[in-house]
């Protein structure tokens, strides 16, 4: 949309998005992953992209997945309302206008890509050896359910460790020569330090995960399910696959429309995650872009800024 050289569906989509935003009928929050991906461009193009996306965002940006997940857990256990502030920061403007910000994100993206490449190297080697066999739908659903259950059980185990020891030490996961904080431990640490979880709330969370797994915590539900699909389907994982998962797990639950690639769309449809969160999902295929144009025109003609 930003670097158009010839007329295309993307040009029409761009014009519609700008018009709808100016008429206060939509806004498109930025994501933290935008800064990582856009920093791969030279600084001039990165600033053009950032300015364009900032204009569509009305100054809103999704919070990092860790912050959203811990807030969703806290709200579930304490029965608090979920609002836009659960998911979004406000008043974010032109981050790449400062060169030091651009350099920081560029370096972070390079480091993240390096870590994710190392983290997926072993499983990618296995996938080159083991043939990618067709799996019956029923068997596939069973496998995904089992994988999701294993991840929920890992979280439960760490919560039980917390009750037993009265504290938690953040473990380090070794990726190549680098040690990174364990994801589950980071979430628990956030619950304890920022949300001030007490013993009774930890017990309630264990009961919630035992009864429902991650189904009532959208970010965990989405990321876990998509990781399970990736384990079954993907012949090879790339760093961009994991960036997709971060963006989708935070963006899908509160979005009316989500754009992603063809593979991720298929997974979201098959898993019924799109249906669960009432989000219309489009990819970059020609047919999808034509449908997206129709959808945006529906918003354009809707009365009283109401879109269903």
Secondary structure, DSSP 8 states (H G I E B T S, - for coil): --S--S--HHHHHHHHHHHHHHTTS----B-HHHHHHHTTS-HHHHHHHHHHHHHHHTT-EE--HHHHHHHHHHHHHHT----HHHHEE-----GGGSHHHHHHHHHHHHHHHHHHHHHHHHHHHHHHHS------HHHHHHHHHHHHHHHHHHHHHHHHHHHHHSS----EEEETTEEEE-HHHHHHHHHHHTS---HHHHHHHHHHHHHHTTTTSHHHHHHHHHHHHHHHH-SS--HHHHHHHHHHHHHGGG-SEEE--HHHHHHHHHTTHHHHTT-EEE-SSHHHHHHHHHHHHHHHH-GGG---
